[in-house]
Amino acid sequence: MLKDYAIFSLKNLRSRRLRSWLTMIGIFIGIAAVVSLIGLGEGLRLAIMSQFGFLGPDVLSVQASGIAFAGPPGQAVANPLSDELVDEVGKVNGVEASIARYIESATVEFNDVQKILIVGSIPGGEDRKVIETMVNLKTEQGRLLKDSDTRKVMIGNNLKEDDEFGRGVKVGDRILVNENTFEVVGILEKKGSFIFDNNVFMNEASMVDILGTEKEKVDVIAVKVKDQKNIDNVKANIEELLRKERDVDKGEEDFQVESPQQTLEALNSTLFAVQLFVYIIAAISLAVGGIGIMNTMYTSVLERTKEIGIMKSIGAKNSAIFTIFFIESGLLGMVGGIIGLVIGMSLAYGISAVGRIFLGSGLIQASIPLWLILLALSISFVLGTLFGVLPAYQASKLNPVDSLRAAK
């Protein structure tokens, strides 16, 4: 029986095709906005999380505060960290290891193509093993660096692709870093992070002796905590030490002590605030679309008064009339939702693809999870049925005699 009602309702909508399309505009604009913007936001969130996901929960990073987005960590700061602080941080209760990291921008040349990339240091001795464990450092091709390597480097996984230098870098190739020749001995496993996948890594000694890195100015101090359950206490102790060593008061710190989880939580909060704004705008659009459905269904009731009277005079029950109009409004919402979903997905993936091409950033991604698809379809159907209840109820309560008389 419901199948017959649905077919009958579908025929009625097709007979008023233009009005049906105009009614659905509000619905699919709202759904398209929700799907596309949330899809882009979710893709951005996942991309950002991947930048830090390879770091364990027992890791802290210490760096001097500087100008945001001015370059690599530790750059553009008035008061950089000193190498003496590395040993002091290592003495803090609960710290297993404290390691200096040097990070610099450098001109990397290969295949007659030059790029500005980040060069990161790999410490020597026992610290090398600690860093390799902290960041799960493994090679896809070749090998990791050794203490004895001087003019040798490892490269991020993306640099093996042809679109970076016109020809992919392979193990054994030689590259120029600030006009100094280095041999590639290893290609790191892909991390999904530009922190690793697009960078060059060399021994700390090579950076100091060959690139001229100032050993006294540390860009980042990587801290491994003995017990991750005590990470908050360790973080507080390090902050207290740095305030004393750098002679700053609480609330006026010129440094940052952060864990990857804290960074992700802050980013998630920011993204949620942006998405909440999107939800509000989309809700307004969907409400307008729902009112349009209600208006169309009320008009349909008035236009089909005679039809309703005839159906009732030949035995149609109030419930049957209600069901027909109820299904019609639900179909308007559902079809509008499907169209909006297709448009939204196309916009999300299209915008992300164009963004990656023109901005060259892997952070611009789209992700449309299954829950978002189901939510969009559910919302559109519920809106259609919700705003169709009153017109359907009005149609079911029409008196057949009055309906036939009013239609003459």
N, C-alpha and C positions, 0 to 999 in steps of 0.2 A: 504493500500500500504506500509506504513512504517513497518507494522508487517511482511510483506513478505520480505522486505529488511533486517530486523533484523534477521529473520530466515536464510536467505541466507548468511548473514555475519557470523552468529554463526557457520554454517556448514563449511564455509571457514576456520575459526579459528580452529575448531576441526580437520580439515584435516592436519593442521600444528601445532599439539598439542605441540610438544617439543619446537618449536620456540616461540610459544605463551607464554608458561610457562617461558622461559628464558627472554622474553621481559618484563614480568610482575614483575620480581624480583626487579628491581629498584623501581617500584611503591610501592609494598607492604612492602619493607624494609623501605622506607620513611614514609609511612602511619603508619606502626607499631611503628616506633620510635616516631612519633608525638603523637599517641594515648597513648602509654604506659607511656612516660615520662611526658606528660601534665596531664594524668590521675593521676599519682603518685604525681605530683606537686599540682594538684587541691585537692587531698585527704589530702595532708599535710597542705595546706592552710586552708581547712575547719576544720581540727583537731586542728590546732593552734588557729583559731578564736574561737573555742568552749571553749578553756581554759580561755578566757576572756569575752566571750559573756554574761555570767550571771551578769557581773558588769554593772552598769548603766553609762550613759554619764556624770553624775554629780559627779564622783568619781576620786580622785587623790591618788596616792601612793607615799610616800616619803621614800627613803631608802638610806643608805650609799653605796657608790660605793665600789665594791669588785672584787674578781676574778670571772670571768664568769664561770658558771657551777661548782663552788666549793661547792655548797650545797644550802640550803634554802636561801631565800632573807635575806640580812643583815648579813650573815655569811662570814667568811674569809675577814673581813674588818679591816683596821688599826685604823680607827677612827669611831666607831659605833655611832649611834644616841643616845642621852641621853633622859631620861624621862622628863627633864625640857623642852625640845624642843616641846613636845606634847602640853603643855599648851600655849607656845608661838605661835605655828602654829594656835591653836584654836582662838587666838586673831586677826589673820589677817583678814582684811576687806573682806567680801564675803564668809568666811568659816562658815558653819553651825555646823560642828562637827569635832573634831580631836581626833583620838583614837589610842592608842598604841597597836601594835600587836606583840606577841612573837611567834617565829616559830623555832622549834628545831627538829633535827633528834633524833630518839629514837629507841631502840630495843623493838619491840612489839611481845609478845609471846601468842599464842593460839593453843590449840590442839597439844601441844609439837612441834610446828613449830615457828621458829623465823624469823622476817622480820625487816628490817630497814625502818621505815616509818617516815613521817613528822607529828609532833604534833603541832597544831595551837591553840592559845589562844582565848577564848571568854571572853570579858570584863564583868564586873558586873555593876549593877545599870542601869541608863538611857542609858549608852553606849551600853548595850546589845541589846536593841530594835533598836538602830541606825544601829548596825552591821547586825542584822537580816534582816533589811530592805535593807541595801546597797547591800548585797549579796543574797537577796531573800532566806534566810535560812528557809527551811521547812523539815519536816521529812516524810519519807515514812512509817516508822514503829516507834512506841514508841513516845517519846516527846523530845522537846528541853531542854537544860540545864537550871537550875534555879540558882539563887544566892546562895541558901543554899546547893547546891550539892558540895561535896568535893571529894569523890573518885568515880566520875561518869564521863562518856565520851559519846560523840556521834561519830559515825564512818561514813566514806564515803560509798557510795552505793556498790562499787566494793568488799568491804570486806565481804559482805554477801554471795558472791559466793564461791563455794566449792574449786575452783582452787587456791585460795589465801592461805589458811591455811589447805587445805585438807578437811576442813569442814567449811561451811559458818557460820559466826558469827551472832548470833541472839540477839534480845533484851532480856536482863536478863542474858546473858553470862558474864563471868568474863575474862578479859584479863590482861596480865602483861605488863606494860610500864616501861622500865628500872627496872624490877624486883619489881615494885609496882603494887598491885592489884587494878583494877578499874572495875566497873560494867557498862555495855553498857545499856544506857537508851533510845537511839534513833539511828535510821539508816536514814541518810539524803537522800533526793530525788536525783536521778541521775542528774548530771550537764553536763556530757560529758566532764569533765575536771579532769585531774589527780590532780589538785590543791585541789580539794575537794573529788573526788570519791575514792581516795586511802589513805586518811589521817584520822588522829584521832584528835578530838577536845575536849578540856577540859577547865574548868574555869581558868582564869588567876591566881587566888589565888592558885589553885591546882598546876599549873606549878611552881609557885614560892616556895610554901611551901613543896611540895612533890618531884618534879623533880629537884628543886634547880636552877631554871631559875633566872638569874640576872635581877631584875626589873629595874635597872638603865640603862641597855643597851637594847634599843628598836630596834627590827629588822625592822619593817615597821610601818610607821604612815599612817593610813587610814584617808583620808580627804573627807568629804562630802561638796560639794559646794552648797550654797543657790540657785544660779541661774546658770544653765549650760551654758547660753549665755555668762556669764562672766568668764568662766573657764580659758581662756587664761590669763586674767588679774590676777586672783587669783593665778594661777601657777607662774606668773612672780613675784608677791608679796612674795610668799613663798620662791622662789629661792633667792630673794633679802635678806629676813630675814635670811635664812640659810647661805648665804655668809658672812653676818655680824657676826652671832653667831659663825660660825666655822672659821672665819678669813681667807677666801680664796678669790682670785680675780676671776672676771668673766672669764670664759674659763678654769679655773683651779679647778672647783668644784669637791669635793670628795663626792658628793651626787647626787641623781637623783629624779626628780619630774616628774612623768609621769601619763598620763591617759591611760586606756586600748585602746582607739581609736588610740592614737599616736603609741603605741606599735604595733598594728595591721597594721597601715599604713607603718611603717618601715619594718615589716616582709613581707608585700605584695610587697613592692618595691624590696626587696632582691629576693623573689621568682620570680618576673617578670623578673629580670635580668637573672636569671638562665634559665627560660623558653625561653627567647629571644635567648639565645645561642642554645637551643634545636631547636628552629624554624629555625635558620640559617643552622644548620647541616642537618635537615630534608629537607629544601628547596633545598640544594645541591643534596641530594639523589633523590628527586623528579624530579629535572631537568635532572639528569642522566637517570632516568627512562623514562622521556618524550622523550629524545633524542633516547633512545632505541626503543620506539614505532615508532618514525619517521623513523628510520633506517629500522625497520621491514616492515613498510608500503611501503617505497620506493622499498625495495627488492621484496615485494609482487606485486607491480605494474610491475616491470621488468619481474617477473616470469609469470605473468598472462596477458602478452601483447596479446597473441593469444585469450584468453578468452574475453578480453575487445573488441578486434576487432570483434569477432563473435557477442557479445551482441549488439555492435553498428550497425553491418551490418544487423541485424534483427529488427532494429528500436529502440534500447535503446537510450534514450536521455543523453546528458552530465550530466544533473541534477541527473539522476538515477545512473549513474556510480559514480558521486561524493558522493551521499548519501550512496551507498553501502560501499565505502572505509571509509567514514567519520564515519559511524556507527561501522565498524570493529575497528577502532582506539579508539572510545569511549568505546566499550565493553572491549577492552584490559585494558583501564584505570579503568573502573568500577569494573571489576572482580578483578583486582589487588588491588583496594581499599578495596573491601569486604574482601579479604584474609588478607590484612594488618590490617584491623579493628579487625578481629577475633584474629589475632596473638597479636596485641597491647593490646587488652582487657585482653587476657589470661596472657600476661606478667605482666601487671599492677596489676591485682588481685593476680596473683601467687607470684610476688615479695613481695607485701605487706603482704600476708599471711605468707610467709616464714620469713619476717622481724619481724613480731609480735611474731612468735614462738621463734626465736633464740635471738632476742634483748629484747623481753618482753615489747615493747613500743607501746602504743595505738596510738601514733602519726603517725605510719607508716600505712597509709591507701591509698586506691585508690578510685577515684571518676570519673566516665565517664559520664559527662552530655550529654543530648540529642544534644545540640548544637555542641559538639565535634564530635559526630557520624555523624551528617548531614554535618559538615564541611569537615570531612575526605572523605566522599563519593563524595561530590561536587568537592573537589579539584582533586580527582583521575579522575572523569569523565571529568572535564574541561581540565586537562592535556592531557588526551587521545585524546579528540577532537581537542584541540589546536595544538598539535604536529602532528595531522593527517590531518590538512587542506591542507598543501602543497602537500603531496603525493596524496590525494584525488583529488585535483585540477589538478595535473599532469595527473592522470589517466583519468579524464573527458575530457581532451583536446587532447588525443591521436587520431590520424587519423585512421579510421578503415582499410583503404587500407594499410597504412604503418605498422599498427599493425599486420595484417595477413602476410604481406611480411616479416616482421622482425622475425616472429615466425617460419618461415619455416626452 
